[in-house]
């Protein structure tokens, strides 16, 4: 993450369209003073009807495009509550108050093949990661799992081959996305000594992926999905337990990090998964 402070700006809604059976894509046309984000960062949107006090809602950044008239920030989401329902109802030309970019991004490892692992709505930041890392690391793959075909978002614009998994087998591999990863490891399609894992999805999935990474001695970075209040590390609502490293001079009693400001991307080995609660 750069040292520039996040900004609150009014963005103009460009295109908004349905994506797959349950998704929405919205393009926000950003003013020139908004800093270019990196994959894994997020924005906080003021999704609130006039006159009501609501906390901003966090949304992963799925795309960033530069054009002759400015930049466009893309968000891929599904309606899960009042905030996302409000965003889903926006019309082109309306404005949305955007705070960002926020958080620490993914840090691709040179020389290792990126294996991106997405669960459900966790696909959004990984599409952005593939887009940003694809030129320097062109041989990656994206593994994407959901409960069934209706919950799969199209991986639009992803430069990597996409392997899908659904619990009911309605598309791709039958089982979880981690079953798919284990299968590829077992067949040698993913080589632990040459690969690095980057993941986003539900916390139980990330905890299981961390165990796979440990068992195969693979580096792994995970983007933690949890409840963000302020998005800037002030409210302490997104604290997660971490493993301190005294060898690095870290306080062994400093057992928590804020997912919004210290993350949302962490080394999987730094999180104390036994203490994580959904």
N, C-alpha and C positions, 0 to 999 in steps of 0.2 A: 504494500500500500504506500502511496506517495505521502509526502508530508503535508499536502494541501488539505485545508479544512473542508469538510463537506458543505455544500451550499443548499439553501432552500430556494427553489426557482419555480416559476409558473411555466409548465410545459403545455404545448398545444397538442390535442389529440389529432393524430393523423388518421391512419387506417385502423379499423377495428373489425375483426372477423372471427367466425367460428373456426376452430381447428379440431378435427376429429369429432367424436361423439360428445365429448364433455369439456372441451377446452376453448379458451378465448385467447386470441393474440391481439395485443394493442400496441400500436406505434405511438411514441411520444416524441414530438419534435422539440428538441432541447435548445435553449439559448446558448450562445457561444461561450459564456463564462462557466458552463458546467464541465467539470473535469472528465476526461475519457476514463471509463471504468475498466477494471480487469475482471476476468472470469472468476466467479466465486463471490464477488461483491454484490451488494443489494441496495435497494432504495426503499425509503419509507414514504408512502403516499398518504395524503390527507383525504382518506375516503370517508367523508362524513356529510350527511345532509345538512344544509344551512341551519344554524341555531342549536345544534347539538354538539356537546363536547365528546369527542372520541379520540382515542389514541390513534396515531398513524399506524398503517398496516405495512408490514414488510413484504417485498416482492423481489425474488431473484431476478437478476438481469440475464436475459436470454440472447440479446443481440445488441450490437452497437455499430451503426453505419455512418460513415462520413459522406456527405454529398455536397454539391456546389452551393446549396443554400443553407447548410448547417448540418447538425448531427441528429440522428434518430436513435432512440433507445427502445428496444423491443422487450415486451414482457409477455410470457406465456403462463396462463393460470387457469384454474377452474373455480367455479363458484362454490365456496364452502361456508360463507357467513355473510353478514351484512356489508362488511367492507368490500369484499370481492364482488358482491352483488351490485353494489353502487358503481364500482369500476366497470363492470360488465355492461352497465346501462349508459355509459358515456357515448357521446356522439362526436363525429369529426368536427373540429373547430372549437370544441369546449376546452377548458383549461383544467389542469390537475396540478396541485401543489406537490412538488417532488423534493425530497431531502436526500442528498447523496453525493457521490457514491460512498457507501459505508462498508466497514468490515475489511478483513484481510482476505486476499484472494488465494486461489490455487497457485502453487509454485512448481511448474513443470520441471522435471529432472532431466537435464540433457543426457543423451546417450541411452535412455531407457524408453522402451515402447510404452506409450500411455494406454492403459486399459481402463476405460471409463465405465463405471457401474452405477446405473440409475434405477431408483425405485419410485414408481408413481410420478408425482409432480416433481421429483428430484431430477427429472430430465432437463429442466430449464437451464441451470448453470453449466451443465455438462455439454450442451449444444454450444454454448458460448465458449467454453474451454476448448472444444474441438476446433472451433473456428479460429481462435487466437493461437493455438499451439500447432495447428495443422501444417503450416508452412515449415516450421522448424522441426516438427516431429510428425512426419507424414504417414507413418506406418501404424497408427493407433487403431483401436476398435472401440465401439460403444456397445455395452450390454445393457438392455433395457427391459425391466420387468414390471408387470402390473397384474391385477387380479384376472382380467379377461380382456377380450378385444376392445370392448367399449371404453375401457380406461386407458388405452394406449394413445398417446399423442403422436402425431407424425413428427419424425425427427427432421424437420425441414432445414435444409442448408447444411446438414452435418457432413463434413468431408470424409469421415471415417465410415467403414462398413458397420452396419447396425445389426446386431443379433438380438432377437426379442424372445421373451419368455412370458407365459401366462399360466396362472394356476390351473386353469381348466383346459389348457392346450388349444384354445381357440385360435391362437396365432403363435408361431414359433415353438420354442422348447416348452414342453409341459413341465411345470414346476416353478420355483422361484428363480429370480435372477442369480442368486448365489448357487443354486443347483446348476445353472448354466455355466457359471464361472468354474465350479468344481469339475464339471464335465470337460471344459476346455483345458483345464490344468491336467486332468487325467490323460487326455489325448495328446498333450504336448503342443496344443495350439496356442496356449499361453505359457511362456517359459519364465518361471520365477526369477532366474538369474538375470534376465534381460528386460523385465517388465516393472512398471510401477502402477499402483492402483490409485484412482481418483473417484470418489463416490459421493453421492447425495441421495438421501431417502429417509425413510423412517428410522428412528433410533435403534430398534432391535435389529434391523438389517445392517446398520453401520457397525453395531457391536459384533455381529457374527462375521462381517467382513474383516474387522480388525483381527479376529482370531485366525481367519484364513491367512491373512497377511503375515501374522506372527509365525504360523506353522510352516509357511513357505519362505520365510525370510525375505519378504517383499516390502519395499517402502509403500506406505499408503497414506493418502490425505483424504479427509472426510469433511464434507460441509454439513454442519449440524443444523437440523431443523428443530427449532424449539420456539417457545413464546418470546417474542421480542416486544418490549414496551416502548422505551424511548429510542432504541436503536443506536445509542451512543455510549452505553456503559454507565449511565447515571442511576437508573432505577434499580439495577441489580436483579431484575426479574428473570434474567436468562442465565444465571450462574450454573456452571456445570463442574463436576469434580474432575480434577486433573492429578496426574502423578508428578510430584515435584522431583527435580533433578538437583540434589545437593552438590554434585560435582560441578555444576554450572553456577554455583553460588545462589541457587534458589532456596527460598525459605521452605523447609519441610512442612511448616504449618500453613503455608499459602496454598490451600487445597482447592481453591476455586478460580475459575476464569470466567469472563463474561463472553458468551457466544457471539454477541453482536459486535464487540469491539476487539477482543482478543482473537476471535474467529470471524465469520462462522467456519472458516477452514482451519482445521487442526491436523497435526500429525496424529494418525489413529492411535499410535502407541502412547501418546501423552494423556489420553483421556482415561479416567478410572471408570471403566464401563460397568463395573459392579455397583457403582454408586449412582449411575445415571438412571433417572426415572422419566417416563414419558409424561 
